Each structure stands twice: as C-alpha cells, then as structure tokens.
Amino acid sequence: MRKLIAVLALCGFFAFSAPAYSQVHIRVHLAPPALRIETIPARPQPTAVWTPGYYRFDTFTQSYVWVPGSYQIPPARQLVWMRPRYIERMDGTYDYYRGHWATPREARREEAQEARSR
C-alpha cells in the first residue's frame, strides 16, 4: 500500500511539473506584429478565465496568424494562465513560447527567468 501511495504521489508531481519543463518553442526571424485590441465578452461561467488573443507564427507560410482570445476553464482550480509570448534574442531572432497553465509558483519562476533574459 505504501508503494502505491508513493507511486501515485510521484505521478501527481510529474503531472504538475511536466508543463514547466516541456515548453514548446520555436525560433522566428520576423518580429511579431503589435497585439490587437480585443473586446472581452461577458464571462460564460464563474470559473472561466479569459485567455487573450495572440499571433501564432505559421512555419508553412512564414507569416503570423491571429488567434482570437477565448474563455477557458482551468484544468485545476489553483492554476493560472501563462500567455503565449515572444522573447527577442541578442541575435535579433525571437523565441516563441506557447501559452499554458501553471501553478502560481511556476508562473513567478518563468516571469523571473524572462526578466533576466532581457
């Protein structure tokens, strides 16, 4: 029984830590356009969280495509939305990191890493 509890605890740890370590990103040579101003509709239900729109880089057409914002239900109550973002590198290229849900602690760590990389 103790082994089962230990295995389940370990699985739970990896389920919440995997998003922080499996961030998908691509390198882009073209600066993203300015974000659009969106009208945010009424919240459809109390637990819904607005995830703002963003530009996704289409590697096939080598251009940006607007993805409108939408309401999403967090997969767990304590998670926060980390917006998709482009981080400019020293060589003038941009790293794109997709949006994802994170714990508040992971979100603070990612924001601190991003601030240090500027």
Buried (B, 14 or more C-beta within 10 A) or exposed (E): EEEEEEEEEEEEEEEBEEBBEEEEEEEBEEEBEEEEEEEEEEEEEEEBBBBBBBBBBEEEEEEBEEBEBBBBEBEEEEBEBBBBBBBBEEEEBBBBBBBBBBBEEBBEEBEEEEEEEE
